[in-house]
Amino acid sequence: MITLMKVKYQRTSTMEQHGERFGMDVDGYDLILFDRGISGTKSFRERTNGMKIITIV
């Protein structure tokens, strides 16, 4: 039997952004990861928490 993990990934583009709105939707996830100050042009594999998700899949 395969168990699925529900993961929420979020990021902000700059370090000055805090992502307060991300705290509103936290129920129902097994894992929530947040990368702060990561440009959307950076590949998912280059993001710290992006790689964490890739390694647990």
PATORVEX-587891 format. One record per atom (N, C-alpha, C, O): residue in three letters; chain; x, y, z. Coordinates in steps of 0.02 Angstrom, whole numbers, plus 50000, padded with zeros to 5 digits. Atoms other than C-alpha are relative to their C-alpha. Layout:
REM residues N
ATOM  residu  chaine   east  north     up
ATOM     ALA       A      X      Y      Z
...
This chain:
REM residues 57
ATOM  residu  chaine   east  north     up
ATOM     MET       A  50042  49941  50000
ATOM     MET       A  50000  50000  50000
ATOM     MET       A  50044  50062  50000
ATOM     MET       A  50092  50067  50039
ATOM     ILE       A  49962  49937  50005
ATOM     ILE       A  50066  50172  49953
ATOM     ILE       A  49965  50052  50043
ATOM     ILE       A  49905  50062  50038
ATOM     THR       A  50027  49945  49959
ATOM     THR       A  50043  50312  50080
ATOM     THR       A  50022  50066  49968
ATOM     THR       A  50082  50077  49957
ATOM     LEU       A  49985  49935  50029
ATOM     LEU       A  50033  50485  50006
ATOM     LEU       A  50010  50052  50054
ATOM     LEU       A  49975  50053  50105
ATOM     MET       A  49986  49945  49954
ATOM     MET       A  50105  50635  50095
ATOM     MET       A  49978  50064  49967
ATOM     MET       A  49995  50078  49910
ATOM     LYS       A  50022  49936  50027
ATOM     LYS       A  50023  50803  50072
ATOM     LYS       A  50049  50054  50023
ATOM     LYS       A  50055  50068  50083
ATOM     VAL       A  49948  49951  49986
ATOM     VAL       A  50159  50935  50060
ATOM     VAL       A  49980  50068  49971
ATOM     VAL       A  49955  50072  49915
ATOM     LYS       A  50012  49932  50023
ATOM     LYS       A  50138  51123  50047
ATOM     LYS       A  50068  50034  49995
ATOM     LYS       A  50106  50036  50043
ATOM     TYR       A  49938  49964  50011
ATOM     TYR       A  50283  51220  49972
ATOM     TYR       A  49983  50073  49986
ATOM     TYR       A  49938  50088  49948
ATOM     GLN       A  50011  49928  50010
ATOM     GLN       A  50292  51409  49979
ATOM     GLN       A  50067  50036  50000
ATOM     GLN       A  50116  50012  50030
ATOM     ARG       A  49939  49961  50002
ATOM     ARG       A  50422  51541  49945
ATOM     ARG       A  49984  50074  49993
ATOM     ARG       A  49929  50093  49971
ATOM     THR       A  50004  49929  50015
ATOM     THR       A  50450  51728  49941
ATOM     THR       A  50059  50016  49955
ATOM     THR       A  50110  49982  49956
ATOM     SER       A  49947  49980  50047
ATOM     SER       A  50555  51816  49810
ATOM     SER       A  50056  50037  50034
ATOM     SER       A  50114  50034  50012
ATOM     THR       A  49949  49961  49965
ATOM     THR       A  50647  51928  49932
ATOM     THR       A  50001  49983  50074
ATOM     THR       A  49953  49956  50101
ATOM     MET       A  49993  50013  49928
ATOM     MET       A  50710  51914  50110
ATOM     MET       A  49955  50048  50040
ATOM     MET       A  49937  50033  50097
ATOM     GLU       A  50042  49952  49965
ATOM     GLU       A  50605  52067  50155
ATOM     GLU       A  49928  49977  50006
ATOM     GLU       A  49892  49999  50050
ATOM     GLN       A  50068  50026  49997
ATOM     GLN       A  50444  51973  50120
ATOM     GLN       A  49998  49946  50054
ATOM     GLN       A  50046  49907  50062
ATOM     HIS       A  50005  50047  49945
ATOM     HIS       A  50383  51870  50267
ATOM     HIS       A  49952  49943  49988
ATOM     HIS       A  49955  49892  50023
ATOM     GLY       A  50047  50054  50016
ATOM     GLY       A  50244  51766  50191
ATOM     GLY       A  49948  49988  50053
ATOM     GLY       A  49928  49930  50064
ATOM     GLU       A  50050  50009  49947
ATOM     GLU       A  50118  51798  50330
ATOM     GLU       A  49938  49964  49976
ATOM     GLU       A  49908  49925  50014
ATOM     ARG       A  50062  50031  50024
ATOM     ARG       A  49974  51743  50220
ATOM     ARG       A  50006  49924  49996
ATOM     ARG       A  49955  49888  49996
ATOM     PHE       A  49991  50072  50004
ATOM     PHE       A  50050  51570  50208
ATOM     PHE       A  49978  49964  50064
ATOM     PHE       A  49960  49905  50062
ATOM     GLY       A  50021  50029  49936
ATOM     GLY       A  50008  51540  50390
ATOM     GLY       A  49926  49989  50005
ATOM     GLY       A  49903  49955  50051
ATOM     MET       A  50072  50008  49998
ATOM     MET       A  49823  51548  50350
ATOM     MET       A  49977  49932  49977
ATOM     MET       A  49924  49908  49998
ATOM     ASP       A  50020  50064  50029
ATOM     ASP       A  49818  51383  50257
ATOM     ASP       A  50050  49946  50021
ATOM     ASP       A  50094  49927  49983
ATOM     VAL       A  49953  50048  49974
ATOM     VAL       A  49908  51257  50366
ATOM     VAL       A  49969  49933  50019
ATOM     VAL       A  50005  49884  50032
ATOM     ASP       A  50033  50062  49981
ATOM     ASP       A  49779  51124  50405
ATOM     ASP       A  50000  49950  49943
ATOM     ASP       A  49995  49968  49885
ATOM     GLY       A  50005  50053  50049
ATOM     GLY       A  49781  50959  50316
ATOM     GLY       A  50064  49982  49965
ATOM     GLY       A  50063  49943  49917
ATOM     TYR       A  49936  50015  50032
ATOM     TYR       A  49965  50953  50270
ATOM     TYR       A  50043  49958  50048
ATOM     TYR       A  50041  49967  50108
ATOM     ASP       A  49954  50040  49961
ATOM     ASP       A  50091  50825  50328
ATOM     ASP       A  50067  50036  50010
ATOM     ASP       A  50102  50025  50059
ATOM     LEU       A  49937  49963  49998
ATOM     LEU       A  50236  50942  50292
ATOM     LEU       A  49991  50066  49964
ATOM     LEU       A  49963  50069  49910
ATOM     ILE       A  50001  49934  50031
ATOM     ILE       A  50250  51128  50256
ATOM     ILE       A  50071  50026  49998
ATOM     ILE       A  50106  50029  50049
ATOM     LEU       A  49933  49975  50010
ATOM     LEU       A  50410  51198  50184
ATOM     LEU       A  49998  50070  49971
ATOM     LEU       A  49955  50086  49929
ATOM     PHE       A  50001  49931  50020
ATOM     PHE       A  50453  51380  50156
ATOM     PHE       A  50071  50023  49982
ATOM     PHE       A  50116  50019  50024
ATOM     ASP       A  49937  49970  50022
ATOM     ASP       A  50597  51456  50056
ATOM     ASP       A  49991  50075  49996
ATOM     ASP       A  49948  50100  49960
ATOM     ARG       A  50005  49927  49997
ATOM     ARG       A  50624  51639  50091
ATOM     ARG       A  50057  50031  49959
ATOM     ARG       A  50114  50011  49965
ATOM     GLY       A  49949  49966  50040
ATOM     GLY       A  50714  51753  49969
ATOM     GLY       A  50023  49960  49940
ATOM     GLY       A  50081  49966  49920
ATOM     ILE       A  49982  50042  50057
ATOM     ILE       A  50711  51632  49822
ATOM     ILE       A  49962  50025  49938
ATOM     ILE       A  49900  50025  49938
ATOM     SER       A  50031  49976  50061
ATOM     SER       A  50678  51701  49648
ATOM     SER       A  49962  49944  49965
ATOM     SER       A  49982  49886  49968
ATOM     GLY       A  50039  50048  50039
ATOM     GLY       A  50546  51615  49543
ATOM     GLY       A  50038  49974  49940
ATOM     GLY       A  50018  49923  49911
ATOM     THR       A  49961  50022  50057
ATOM     THR       A  50676  51601  49406
ATOM     THR       A  50049  49944  50019
ATOM     THR       A  50077  49911  49976
ATOM     LYS       A  49955  50053  49977
ATOM     LYS       A  50780  51482  49513
ATOM     LYS       A  49964  49933  49995
ATOM     LYS       A  49907  49927  50016
ATOM     SER       A  50033  50065  50009
ATOM     SER       A  50744  51301  49470
ATOM     SER       A  49984  49969  50067
ATOM     SER       A  50016  49983  50118
ATOM     PHE       A  50022  50032  49938
ATOM     PHE       A  50655  51195  49599
ATOM     PHE       A  50057  49960  50031
ATOM     PHE       A  50063  49958  50093
ATOM     ARG       A  49943  50039  49975
ATOM     ARG       A  50810  51085  49616
ATOM     ARG       A  50052  50043  50034
ATOM     ARG       A  50091  50018  50075
ATOM     GLU       A  49951  49954  49970
ATOM     GLU       A  50914  51238  49664
ATOM     GLU       A  49974  50030  50065
ATOM     GLU       A  50012  50064  50100
ATOM     ARG       A  50028  49973  49939
ATOM     ARG       A  50798  51284  49807
ATOM     ARG       A  50010  49951  50057
ATOM     ARG       A  50000  49890  50048
ATOM     THR       A  49986  50043  49943
ATOM     THR       A  50841  51216  49979
ATOM     THR       A  49943  49952  50015
ATOM     THR       A  49953  49891  50018
ATOM     ASN       A  50056  50043  49983
ATOM     ASN       A  50668  51152  50019
ATOM     ASN       A  49971  49965  49939
ATOM     ASN       A  49936  49914  49946
ATOM     GLY       A  50019  50035  50061
ATOM     GLY       A  50633  51107  49838
ATOM     GLY       A  50036  49933  49997
ATOM     GLY       A  50006  49882  49981
ATOM     MET       A  49961  50062  49999
ATOM     MET       A  50772  50978  49852
ATOM     MET       A  49976  49952  50054
ATOM     MET       A  49978  49891  50044
ATOM     LYS       A  50027  50044  49947
ATOM     LYS       A  50699  50913  50015
ATOM     LYS       A  49939  49962  49974
ATOM     LYS       A  49931  49902  49987
ATOM     ILE       A  50060  50033  50027
ATOM     ILE       A  50535  50878  49925
ATOM     ILE       A  50021  49947  49949
ATOM     ILE       A  49994  49892  49950
ATOM     ILE       A  49978  50047  50050
ATOM     ILE       A  50625  50794  49781
ATOM     ILE       A  50028  49937  50032
ATOM     ILE       A  50017  49881  50008
ATOM     THR       A  49969  50059  49968
ATOM     THR       A  50721  50680  49899
ATOM     THR       A  49950  49956  50038
ATOM     THR       A  49963  49897  50049
ATOM     ILE       A  50049  50043  49964
ATOM     ILE       A  50566  50621  49993
ATOM     ILE       A  49949  49969  49953
ATOM     ILE       A  49909  49926  49975
ATOM     VAL       A  50049  50028  50047
ATOM     VAL       A  50466  50581  49836
ATOM     VAL       A  50022  49932  49978
ATOM     VAL       A  49988  49900  49938
